[in-house]
Amino acid sequence: VQLQACGGGLVQAGGSLRLSCAASGRTFSRYGMGWFRQAAGKEREFVAGISWSGGRTNYADSVKGRFTISRDNAKNTVYLQMNSLKAEDTAVYYCAATQWGYSGTPREYDYWGQGTQVTVSS
């Protein structure tokens, strides 16, 4: 599976962005998908995960109620809708695919996209 993330950019605090991650290959629907982020000087952290069917989701406490993960298996795409953005959301955002449900653990993800920068100005 090859993943291509896009949709990042510069936004003011309180604003919204929608990230997309397009996957190649016909097996996209077999994988759980996740979004992670890495701020400068910090470790990569889990943001949100979604099961292969889209029926189950998981979020980091820091984004609950503000971010929404979804997927469209017909389009081989997973999304991250980010609302009420804060300066602390600034990071490079990565999408990833896992065979293990919708794990929050980076090492359980098999494939990673290249990342898209999100910058939130305060």
C-alpha positions in Angstrom: 0.0 0.0 0.0 1.3 3.4 -1.0 -0.1 6.4 0.8 -0.2 10.1 -0.3 -1.3 12.7 2.3 -2.3 16.2 1.3 -4.4 19.1 2.6 -2.1 20.7 5.0 -1.4 24.4 5.2 -1.4 27.6 7.2 -4.5 28.4 9.2 -5.4 30.8 12.0 -6.3 29.5 15.4 -10.0 28.5 15.5 -10.0 27.6 11.8 -10.4 24.3 10.0 -8.5 22.0 7.7 -9.3 18.7 6.0 -6.5 16.3 5.4 -6.8 13.6 2.8 -4.8 10.4 2.4 -5.1 8.5 -0.9 -4.0 4.9 -1.0 -2.9 2.9 -4.0 -3.7 -0.8 -4.3 -6.8 -2.8 -4.2 -6.4 -3.9 -0.6 -7.0 -0.6 1.1 -10.3 -1.7 2.6 -8.5 -4.5 4.5 -6.4 -2.0 6.5 -7.2 0.0 9.6 -5.9 3.6 9.1 -4.5 6.1 11.4 -3.3 9.7 11.5 -0.3 10.7 13.5 1.6 13.9 13.9 5.1 15.0 14.8 5.8 18.5 16.1 9.4 19.9 15.8 11.6 18.4 18.5 8.9 16.0 19.7 8.1 12.3 19.2 5.5 11.1 16.7 2.1 10.9 18.4 -1.2 9.2 17.6 -4.1 11.5 16.5 -6.9 9.3 15.3 -7.6 5.8 14.0 -10.4 4.1 12.0 -11.2 0.4 11.5 -11.2 -1.1 8.0 -14.9 -0.8 7.7 -15.1 2.7 9.2 -17.3 1.5 11.9 -14.9 2.1 14.8 -12.8 5.1 15.5 -10.3 6.2 18.2 -8.9 9.6 19.1 -6.2 11.1 21.2 -7.7 13.0 24.1 -6.1 16.2 22.8 -8.2 16.2 19.7 -11.5 14.6 20.8 -14.5 16.7 19.9 -12.4 18.7 17.4 -11.1 16.2 14.9 -13.0 13.6 12.9 -11.5 10.7 11.0 -13.5 9.0 8.2 -12.8 6.9 5.2 -14.3 6.2 1.8 -13.2 2.7 0.7 -14.6 3.2 -2.8 -12.2 6.1 -3.2 -9.3 4.5 -1.3 -9.1 7.6 0.8 -9.1 8.4 4.5 -9.8 11.9 5.8 -9.1 13.9 8.9 -11.4 16.9 9.5 -9.8 19.3 11.9 -11.9 22.0 13.5 -11.2 24.5 16.2 -7.5 24.3 15.5 -5.0 25.4 18.1 -1.4 26.5 17.9 -0.4 23.2 19.6 -1.9 21.3 16.6 1.0 22.5 14.5 2.9 19.5 13.2 3.6 17.3 10.3 0.7 15.0 9.9 1.2 11.4 8.6 -1.3 8.8 7.5 -0.6 5.2 8.0 -2.1 1.7 7.4 -2.2 -1.2 9.8 -3.3 -4.8 9.8 -4.1 -4.5 13.5 -7.4 -2.8 13.9 -7.0 0.9 14.4 -4.2 0.9 16.8 -2.7 4.0 18.5 0.8 2.5 18.4 3.0 3.7 15.6 5.1 0.4 15.5 1.9 -1.5 14.6 1.5 0.4 11.4 3.0 -1.2 8.2 2.8 1.6 5.7 3.3 5.4 6.1 2.6 8.4 3.9 5.1 11.2 3.4 3.5 13.7 5.7 1.8 17.1 5.2 2.6 20.2 7.2 -0.1 21.9 9.3 0.7 25.2 10.8 -1.7 27.0 13.1 -1.0 30.6 13.9 -2.2 32.1 17.1 
